[in-house]
């Protein structure tokens, strides 16, 4: 009997997700690397079953080169987003900063 379960899937954006949830494999791997047990990780992500946590860790260990390449791509993408965000602050952030400055001026 071959009832193999897929614990990790790639969504339409190329993001590795655990099971049928929106939880990113990145999050599970970060917690695992930080030394958290599968049980602790399960508590942090209640959408997951303990089996899915163990399965995603097993996937990471079995496909290490593939996952490390994916994590590097994710990190590069994050750095691009950060760089673009620093050059163009959000209008909301600008408004909040203006409100803070106005409040600081009123207190003087």
Short mmCIF file of the C-alpha atoms (twelve columns), coordinates in Angstrom:
data_MODEL
# 
_entry.id   MODEL 
# 
loop_
_atom_site.group_PDB 
_atom_site.id 
_atom_site.type_symbol 
_atom_site.label_atom_id 
_atom_site.label_alt_id 
_atom_site.label_comp_id 
_atom_site.label_asym_id 
_atom_site.label_seq_id 
_atom_site.Cartn_x 
_atom_site.Cartn_y 
_atom_site.Cartn_z 
_atom_site.pdbx_PDB_model_num 
ATOM 1   C CA . UNK A 1   0.000  0.000  0.000  1 
ATOM 2   C CA . UNK A 2   1.477  3.337  -1.086 1 
ATOM 3   C CA . UNK A 3   -0.464 6.156  0.583  1 
ATOM 4   C CA . UNK A 4   2.297  8.757  0.446  1 
ATOM 5   C CA . UNK A 5   1.260  12.152 1.780  1 
ATOM 6   C CA . UNK A 6   2.706  15.339 0.361  1 
ATOM 7   C CA . UNK A 7   3.674  17.538 3.306  1 
ATOM 8   C CA . UNK A 8   5.067  20.381 1.223  1 
ATOM 9   C CA . UNK A 9   3.606  21.973 -1.883 1 
ATOM 10  C CA . UNK A 10  4.631  24.872 -4.075 1 
ATOM 11  C CA . UNK A 11  1.904  27.500 -4.516 1 
ATOM 12  C CA . UNK A 12  1.163  29.610 -7.598 1 
ATOM 13  C CA . UNK A 13  3.812  32.149 -6.523 1 
ATOM 14  C CA . UNK A 14  6.578  29.586 -6.082 1 
ATOM 15  C CA . UNK A 15  6.326  29.649 -2.277 1 
ATOM 16  C CA . UNK A 16  6.746  26.373 -0.400 1 
ATOM 17  C CA . UNK A 17  3.714  25.784 1.835  1 
ATOM 18  C CA . UNK A 18  3.081  23.083 4.420  1 
ATOM 19  C CA . UNK A 19  0.210  20.740 3.600  1 
ATOM 20  C CA . UNK A 20  -2.948 22.515 2.496  1 
ATOM 21  C CA . UNK A 21  -2.273 25.490 4.765  1 
ATOM 22  C CA . UNK A 22  -0.822 28.929 4.047  1 
ATOM 23  C CA . UNK A 23  2.050  28.287 6.503  1 
ATOM 24  C CA . UNK A 24  5.357  28.770 4.726  1 
ATOM 25  C CA . UNK A 25  8.022  26.081 4.939  1 
ATOM 26  C CA . UNK A 26  10.444 28.942 5.674  1 
ATOM 27  C CA . UNK A 27  8.796  29.448 9.070  1 
ATOM 28  C CA . UNK A 28  9.026  25.788 10.021 1 
ATOM 29  C CA . UNK A 29  12.672 25.569 8.967  1 
ATOM 30  C CA . UNK A 30  13.578 28.749 10.892 1 
ATOM 31  C CA . UNK A 31  11.983 27.361 14.060 1 
ATOM 32  C CA . UNK A 32  13.644 23.973 13.520 1 
ATOM 33  C CA . UNK A 33  17.056 25.620 13.028 1 
ATOM 34  C CA . UNK A 34  16.478 27.621 16.216 1 
ATOM 35  C CA . UNK A 35  16.184 24.322 18.075 1 
ATOM 36  C CA . UNK A 36  12.422 24.215 18.581 1 
ATOM 37  C CA . UNK A 37  10.845 20.796 18.863 1 
ATOM 38  C CA . UNK A 38  8.144  19.671 16.454 1 
ATOM 39  C CA . UNK A 39  5.659  19.927 19.316 1 
ATOM 40  C CA . UNK A 40  6.633  23.544 20.007 1 
ATOM 41  C CA . UNK A 41  6.425  24.393 16.304 1 
ATOM 42  C CA . UNK A 42  2.970  22.799 16.211 1 
ATOM 43  C CA . UNK A 43  1.893  25.075 19.058 1 
ATOM 44  C CA . UNK A 44  3.155  28.109 17.138 1 
ATOM 45  C CA . UNK A 45  1.178  27.103 14.030 1 
ATOM 46  C CA . UNK A 46  -2.185 25.686 15.104 1 
ATOM 47  C CA . UNK A 47  -3.274 25.254 11.471 1 
ATOM 48  C CA . UNK A 48  -0.761 22.399 11.232 1 
ATOM 49  C CA . UNK A 49  -0.957 18.893 12.572 1 
ATOM 50  C CA . UNK A 50  2.023  17.376 14.327 1 
ATOM 51  C CA . UNK A 51  2.322  14.988 11.385 1 
ATOM 52  C CA . UNK A 52  2.589  17.945 8.976  1 
ATOM 53  C CA . UNK A 53  5.313  19.535 11.095 1 
ATOM 54  C CA . UNK A 54  7.353  16.320 11.191 1 
ATOM 55  C CA . UNK A 55  6.635  15.746 7.487  1 
ATOM 56  C CA . UNK A 56  7.833  19.207 6.508  1 
ATOM 57  C CA . UNK A 57  11.010 18.789 8.566  1 
ATOM 58  C CA . UNK A 58  11.586 15.402 6.904  1 
ATOM 59  C CA . UNK A 59  11.051 17.045 3.505  1 
ATOM 60  C CA . UNK A 60  13.659 19.670 4.385  1 
ATOM 61  C CA . UNK A 61  16.168 17.050 5.489  1 
ATOM 62  C CA . UNK A 62  15.550 14.855 2.422  1 
ATOM 63  C CA . UNK A 63  15.672 17.736 -0.082 1 
ATOM 64  C CA . UNK A 64  18.263 19.937 1.594  1 
ATOM 65  C CA . UNK A 65  19.929 21.346 -1.534 1 
ATOM 66  C CA . UNK A 66  16.567 22.181 -3.146 1 
ATOM 67  C CA . UNK A 67  15.233 23.831 0.018  1 
ATOM 68  C CA . UNK A 68  18.450 25.784 0.633  1 
ATOM 69  C CA . UNK A 69  18.269 27.107 -2.937 1 
ATOM 70  C CA . UNK A 70  14.630 28.085 -2.378 1 
ATOM 71  C CA . UNK A 71  15.475 29.812 0.933  1 
ATOM 72  C CA . UNK A 72  18.238 31.797 -0.788 1 
ATOM 73  C CA . UNK A 73  15.783 32.924 -3.489 1 
ATOM 74  C CA . UNK A 74  13.303 33.938 -0.793 1 
ATOM 75  C CA . UNK A 75  15.996 35.891 1.062  1 
ATOM 76  C CA . UNK A 76  17.074 37.667 -2.133 1 
ATOM 77  C CA . UNK A 77  13.453 38.578 -2.857 1 
ATOM 78  C CA . UNK A 78  13.023 39.913 0.689  1 
ATOM 79  C CA . UNK A 79  16.126 42.074 0.325  1 
ATOM 80  C CA . UNK A 80  14.765 43.490 -2.964 1 
ATOM 81  C CA . UNK A 81  11.455 44.350 -1.279 1 
ATOM 82  C CA . UNK A 82  13.269 46.023 1.607  1 
ATOM 83  C CA . UNK A 83  15.430 48.080 -0.717 1 
ATOM 84  C CA . UNK A 84  12.473 49.231 -2.788 1 
ATOM 85  C CA . UNK A 85  10.496 50.076 0.343  1 
ATOM 86  C CA . UNK A 86  13.260 52.187 1.799  1 
ATOM 87  C CA . UNK A 87  13.406 54.326 -1.312 1 
ATOM 88  C CA . UNK A 88  9.674  54.991 -1.332 1 
ATOM 89  C CA . UNK A 89  8.137  55.257 2.118  1 
ATOM 90  C CA . UNK A 90  4.463  54.450 2.392  1 
ATOM 91  C CA . UNK A 91  2.028  57.398 2.481  1 
ATOM 92  C CA . UNK A 92  0.680  55.925 5.710  1 
ATOM 93  C CA . UNK A 93  4.142  55.960 7.267  1 
ATOM 94  C CA . UNK A 94  4.672  59.537 6.093  1 
ATOM 95  C CA . UNK A 95  1.349  60.593 7.652  1 
ATOM 96  C CA . UNK A 96  2.144  58.860 10.954 1 
ATOM 97  C CA . UNK A 97  5.540  60.521 11.095 1 
ATOM 98  C CA . UNK A 98  3.931  63.906 10.449 1 
ATOM 99  C CA . UNK A 99  1.424  63.277 13.233 1 
ATOM 100 C CA . UNK A 100 4.229  62.298 15.604 1 
ATOM 101 C CA . UNK A 101 6.161  65.461 14.742 1 
ATOM 102 C CA . UNK A 102 3.048  67.565 15.235 1 
ATOM 103 C CA . UNK A 103 2.412  65.937 18.604 1 
ATOM 104 C CA . UNK A 104 6.009  66.499 19.681 1 
ATOM 105 C CA . UNK A 105 5.746  70.166 18.710 1 
ATOM 106 C CA . UNK A 106 2.514  70.610 20.689 1 
ATOM 107 C CA . UNK A 107 4.096  69.202 23.868 1 
ATOM 108 C CA . UNK A 108 6.836  71.828 23.863 1 
# 
